[in-house]
Amino acid sequence: AMTSLTSLTPSRITRFVNVWNVHSDFNQVLIKQSRGAPPGMLTSNTLATVMTVAGDKFYVFPRSWAFGQVDTSQQPASVFRIGSASNSTNARVLLGLTSEELERKSSLFNLNTGGNPIHGILPEDANYAIIPRNIANILKVSVGDTITILGKEFKVVAIMEPIQIEESKTLHEVNNKLEADGWNMLPVDPQYYSSLSRAQAVTAPGAVPQNINIEEVVIIPFKKALDFGGYIGSISIEPKEGTSYEEIEKIAMELKYALDLGVYLAYEGSPKQLSTFYAVLLGGWEIMWLVIIMGALNIFAMVLGSLKERTREVYIFSVVGLSPMGVTVFFMTEVIVYAIVGILLGYVGGYIMTRFLAFLNLIPAGAVFNFASTFTLLSTAVTIVAALAAAAYPSYIASKVVTPSLERRWKFKTKPKGNEWYIPLLIGVATVEESRGLLAYLHEYYEGMGAVKEGVHMIKELHKPDYENLSMSLVAALSPFELGISQRVDILAAYNEETKRYEITLHLERLSGPENAWVTSNYKFVDDLRKQLIVWGALTVKEKANYISKTRSQG
């Protein structure tokens, strides 16, 4: 379930970013050619997609821009030559608009139609033009007259009149009305960009690119501007009456996701830009937490039960000097091994079971399972982490069973008196027969591999065990050997009435060497003997019986 129903997938995330210090004059979603970008980013397919997404609740207003031909004798170099019966002049750009947008924004352009109705003023297939007053004056034309644009005749159906603001100053309102991107709806001045003007840019370094003034623009039908070599410069999607902000926001998100172009949104004066970035998304995890929690509880109960059953092992770890942290690591490592093996078996078993259920048509046809993705590693990692988290507390409890002391090194409980030293080893056996078997085991050890221990001791004399008195004697030289340290060692097994066990005690007698060095060197010797006693405790019953039988034959 963890690997087949979960996934991590790269995904595109879209967020709204405020455009600061800008007040927009339109409620709209704006898709616009990047300023200075080469033509062709917005295509007829883009427009078709926008119209499909917009549906019936939005107006779709495409705008086309056609920049003039290069004429190096002119300044600026890119112009359209426009003529009439009596004069000629230049226009910087042909702006293609739809009749529907002109009808809705006729006041913005302040159109003088000569008394003709505004409805249907700019049919898409007609050679109609709208010119600003300054060009009309130069050409000496009025509404209804004919002008030529690159040799083609166009009928003037309206004139854009400026608004008088002072005695000698006029303006066109369209120049000052800002859209969602913080600029007006007019094309950018091509002289700032060689990719648009098809000539070398002539602006001063650091100059801010501006849009063309409406007084240098001729408006013609949208499709006619495309016929003059133009391209789609922007698309304005504007809400119809009764459309909510949530619907505007939704369509902006859908368009950004579908087109991956520059998309802006403005509502009640506040513009925003839609920014898209890539992120990794988790999928299917909402149904996995119950599985993880149940699995973690099972592991918790298993480790607690294992601790209860293996308390004796924990005590043995304590005797051999394992620290509480070591006990914790021991149990945690065990859980990791179980988790890895369980994940492997579960993965293979889950794959086989899923295929089997699919073969029986017991799984919906549209179900998608994630078996081969590299993100499968995450789900397995979560399983391991859950197992470790569940085992953490029981492992901590296990570590508390070990002596919670900072002393992890065994220490002598007694001190020497003169040249003699009695050291209880705090280890015992249950019966006298086992005591004799232990002495036989130690005799075999010191006679064999324990005769010489590098850096510890060297056995000089070894006497046979006294099975009657439960003792064994030997003479050992202690490292460092150049100090000449030697001692007599008596290993004694004496019955303790309180513990009802035969406890092992050492009697050491210094024969030669410095006293301080004798005390210090004995730690390794006694520690080596203690470890052999622990090994004796780990022998099987059969192995112990073999040593006990030797004592009977020798006795």
N, C-alpha and C positions, 0 to 999 in steps of 0.2 A: 504493500500500500504506500509506503513512504517513497519508493522510487517510481512507481507507476502512476501515481495520482498527483505528484508534485512536480514543479518545474521552476526554473529560473530562466527568463527570456529577456533579451534586449528589447526595449520598447521606446517609442518616441513619446516624450512628455511635453505638453504645451502649457505655458503659463502666460498670464497677462502681466505686462510691464508698463507702468505708468509713464506717459510722456510728460515730463515736468515743464512748467513755465509756458504752456501752450493752452489756449482756449479754442476749442473747435466750434465752428458755427453750424455744423450739420450733425444729425443723428444718422450714422451710416457705418457700414463695414466697407473698408476701402482696400482693394488689391491694386498695388501700384508697381510699375516698373521701377527698379532701383535707380536712384539718381546717378546718371552717368553710365549705367550698364548698357552694353550693346543691345540693339533692338532684337526682338524675337522671344523674350522671356514669357510674354503673355501671347498666347496663340488662340486660334479659333476653337481649339479643343478646350482650352482654359475657359473661354466664354461659355461653351456648351456645358461644361461641368458646373460652372457657377449658376447658370440658369436652371439646371436640374436640381441643385441643392436648394436654391432660393425658393422654389415652388411658387405658391400663390400669395404669400404674405409679404413679399418684398418686391420692390422695383429693382431692375437690373439696368444700369446705365453704363455702357461701355464708351470709352473715349479713344479716338485714334489720333495720332500725331504724325504729320508729314512735314519734314524739314526740307528747306529749299536746296536747290542745286548749288554746288560750289562755284563761286565766281570770285577769283582772287582780286579782281579790280574793285570789288565792292567791300565795304566795311560796315557791318559784318559780312563774312564771305558767303554764308549760306542764306539764300533768299529765294523767294518766288517773285517773278515779274508779273505784275497785274496791270492790265490796261483797260481803257475805255475809248470811246469815240474821240475824246478830246485830250486825253493825257494818260500817263502811266506812272507807276510807283512800285515799291517793293513791299513784300510782306515776309516776315520771318518764318512763319509756320502756318500750316493749315490744320485747324482743330476740327476733327470729325465728331459730331454729337448726334444723338438720336432726337427725333422730333418730340418724343415723350419727355425727355429731360429738359428740353428748351421750354416746353409748356409749363412744367412745374417750377422752373427757375427763371421765368421771363422777367420778373422784377429784378433779379440779380444782374441780368444783362441790360436792363432798362431798354427794351426793344421798342423801336419805332417801326410799326408795321404799315404805316400809311393808311390806317383805318381798316386793314384786313384782319380777319380773325386769326388768333394765335394758334388755334387747333390745327394740327397737321401742317405746320409752317415749313417743315423740313423733311419731305418724303425721302426715303432712303435711296430711291433710284433717280431722283430728279436732280438736274443741274441748277440747284438753288444755292445762294450764298448770303451770309450775313456779315456785314463789314462794319468796322468802327467809324465814327463820325469823321475823324481826321483823314482817313483814307477816302471816304466819300467826298469830302471837300476837295482833296487833291484831284480825284478823278472826275469831279463835277458830275456826280450821278446821284440819283435819288431812288426811292423804293419803286421797283418795276423796271428800272433800266437794266442794261446788260453790260457785264464786264467779262474780260478774258483772263483765264489763269492758265499759263503755259499753252496758250493758243486755243483753249477750250472755253466756250461761252457759258456763262453762269448768270442767272437772273438774280438780281438783288431783291430779296423778299423782306429784309428788315435791316435797320441801321441801329447799332448800339450807341445810345446817346450818353455822354458823360453827365455827371451830376455837378451842378454849380455849387461850390462850397464857399467861395469868396468871389469878390468882384472880378478877379483875374485868374482864378484857380478852379480847376475842375478835376474830378476823379471818376474812375470806373469802379463801382463797388466790388466787382468780381475780383479785382486785384487784391482786395484786402480781406476777403472771406476765406478763412482757413479750414482745411479739411482735417481728417483724423491723423494725417502724418505731419501736421504742423505747417503745411504749405497750401497755397491756393490750388485750384483745379487746373491751372494752365501748365503747359509743358515747360520743362527746364530749359534755360538758355543754352543752346548747343555750343556756343563759343567757349564755354568752360570745359567741354569734353571733346576731345578729338574723335572719340568713337561715335559721336552723334553728328558733329559738323563735317566729318570726313576731311578735316584740314587740321593743321597744327593749332592747338589751343593758344590764345593770345592774351589771356588774363594775367594779371600780376600775381606773383607768388603770395599765397596766403589769402587770396580773395575768396569770399564766400559765394558759391554758385547761387544765382538767383533764377527765378522763373521769368519767362517772357512777359512783357506788358501786353495787355489785351489790345492796345492801340497798334500792335504789330502783328495781330492775328486775324485771319479770315476763317469764319466758321462755315463749314460745308457739311453735307450728310456724312454719317459715320463711314459708310461703305465707300463713298467717293474719295475720302482721304486715304483709304487703303489703296484705291486704284492709283493714286499719285505716289505710290511707293511708301506709304505710311505704315504704321504698325500700332497695335493696341498699346496705349500708354498707361491706362488705368481703368479699373472697373469699380463703380460705386454701387453698392447694394444698400438700398434705403428702405426702411420699414414702411409698410402701409398703415393706415389708421387701425388702431387696436392691437398692434403687435407689441408684446411686452419686451422688457430689457432682457429677460432670461432667454427669450427666443432669439434676440439679436446676438447675445453672447454664444448661444448654442451654434448658430450658423457660422459665426466667426471661427469657432473651434473646429467645426467640420471642414470648413474651407482650408484652414491652415493644415489640417491633417491630410486632406486630399491633394493639395497643390504644393505645399512646401514652398510658398512664395512669401513676399512681404505682405502681411495682412495687418490692418489696423482697425480699431474699433473706437467709435466716438459716440457718447450719449450724454445729452444735457451738458455739453461743454467740456467733458472730461475725456481726453483721448488716451488710448492704450495701444501698445504694440504687442502682438502675439509672438512669443519667443519659443522656439522648439529646441529641445536637447534630447540626447539619448541617455537612458538609464536602464538599470536591470530591475525587473519586477518579479516578485514572488507570486507563484500561482498554485492554488490547491492547498495551501497551508491551513486555511481556515477549518478544514475538516480533519486535519492531522493532529491537532493538539490533544484531543481525547485519546487517540492511540498512543501518543508520546507519554501522556500522564499515566495511563494504565500500564504501559511498559515500564515506566520508571518505578511505579509502586511495586510491580512484580519483582524488579531487581532489588528494590529496598528490602522486601520481605526475604528474598533469597539470600542476600548478604547477611542479614541479621540471623537467619537460621543457620547459615554456614558458620557464623561466629560462635553461636551457641554450641554447635557440634564440635568445633575445633578449638575450644578454649584451652584444652591441654596443649595443643600445638603452640598457641600464643605464649603459654608459660614457658615452654621449651625455648622459644625465641628469646624470651627475656633472660633465661639462664645463660644462653650463649652470648648475650650482650647486645642483642638487636634493640635499637632505639625505638621509641614510639613512632617516629617518622618512618622508620624502616618497616614497622608492622603495617602502617597506613599504606605505604607504597606496595607492600606485598599484596594486600587485598585489592587495591586499585588496579594493579597489574593483572591480577586474575580476572577482574571484571572486564578489562580491556580485551583480553584474549577471548573471553566468552562473547563479548560484543562483536568483535571482528568475525569470529567464526559464525555467529548467529546472523550477521548481516550477509555474509557470503551465501549461507544456506537459504536465508530468506529471499535474497535477490533471485537466486536460481529457481527456488521453489515458486516464488511469485510469478516469474516469467512463464514457467511451465504451466502453472494453474491458469494464468490469464489466457494463454494460447489455447488451452483446453476448453475454457469457457467460451472463447470466441468461436472455436470449432463447433461447439454445440449451439451457437447462436443465443447464448444466455447473456451476452453483453450487448448494449445498444450499439448500433452500427456506427454512430458518430463519435463514440468514445475514443479519446486519444490517450495513449499511455507513453510515459517518458522513460524508456529503458536505455537508450543509447546516448543521451545528452551528457555533456561533461558536467552539467549542473546536478547530475545524480550524486556526485560527490558531496554536495551540500546536505542532501537528505540523509546520507549515511553518516556524515559528520554530526548532524543533529542527533541521530540515534546514539552515537558513541558518547556525545556530551551528556545526553539524558541519562545514559547508563552510569557515567562517572558521577553525575550530580546525585543520582539515587544512592550510589555506593559511598558517597563522601561521609555521611553521618555514621553509618555502621562501621566504616573503617576507622573513624575517629574514636568510636566506642572501643573498638578492638585495641587501639593504641593506648587507651586508658588502662587496660588490663595489665599492660607492662608497667613495671615500676616507674612512676612519674618522677624520677630523679634525674638530675643533670649528669649523674655519674653513670656513664655507660661502660666503664672499665672496672673489672673485678678488682677488689682491694682486699688486703689482708685484714682480718678481724682481730688479730693478736700481734704482739711485738715480741722479739727475742729477749730472753733473759740470760745474759752472759753469752755463752757459746751454744745454748740450746733454744729451740723454738718449736712450740706446739702450734700447729695450724689446723683448725677444723675446716674441712672442705665443704660442709653443708650439703653433702650428697650421701645418700644411704641406699641400702638394699634391704629386701624384706626378710630373707631367711639366711641361716648360717651356711647352707649349701651354696646359695648365690654369692655369699661373701667369699667362700673358698674359690668358686669359679672366677670371681673378679680378680682375686690374687693370681690365679693361673693365667688369666688374660694379660694382666700387667707384666708378669714375668716373661711371657712370650713377647710382649711389646718391647721391653727393655733389652731383651736378648736379641731381638731382630732389628727392625727399622728404627726403634727408639734408642738403640745403643749410642748412636751419635746423632745429635741434632745441631746442625750448623747454626752458630750464633746463640745456642741455648745451653747444651751440656754434652758431656761425654762420660759414659758409664765405665768406671775403672774396675769395680767389683760388683758381682751380682750373685746373691745367695738364693737358694731355693726357698719357696714360701713355707712358712710354718703353719700348716693347715689346722693344727691343734689349737694354737694360740691366735690364729687369724692375723698373721703379720708377715711382712716380707722386708728384707734389708738389702741395701745396696750402697755403694760408695760412688759418688759422682763428682766430676770436676765441672765447674761452671764457667761460662764465658763472661768476660774475656779471659782466655786461658793463660795469657802472659802474666796475670796477677797471681796465679797459683792458688786459686780458690778451690777448695775441695770440702766435701761434707759427707757425713753418714746420714742415710735416709731410712727411716722406719715407717712403713705404711701399715697402719693399724685399723682393724675393723672392730668396733666395740658396740655392744648392744645398748641402746638408749631406752630406758623405761618409759619416758614421756612420749616419744614418737613411735615406740614399738618397732624400731628399725635398727639395722646395723649401720652405724655412721662411720665414715672414713675420716681418719685423722692422720696428719703427718707429724713425725718427730724428727727434727733436723738437728744435727750436731756439727758445728764448724770444726774442721780438722786443720785447715790452713787458710791463709789469705787474709786481707784486710776486712775488718768487720763491716764497715760501711758498704764496701763493694759486695760482700757476701749477702747482705740484706737486699741490696738493689738487684743483684743478679738472680736472686731466687724467684723474682716475679715470673720471669719467662719459664723457669723450671716448673713451678707449681701450676702455672696456667696451662702448660702442656699436659701435666698430669690430670688436671680438671677436665680438659677436653677429652682425654681418653676415658674418663669415668662417664662422661656424657655419651660417648660412642657406645660404651657398654650398655647403657640404657636403651639405645636404639637397636641393639641386636635382637634378632628373632629368638623365640623360645627354643627353637631347635639348636641355634648356634650357641646359646648360653648352656644348653644341656650338654653339648660336646665338651665345653670347658669344665663343667661340673663333673663329668664322667672321668676326665683326666685326673682330677684331685682324688677320686676314689681309688684309681689304679695306683697312683703314687703313694697314697696313704697306706 
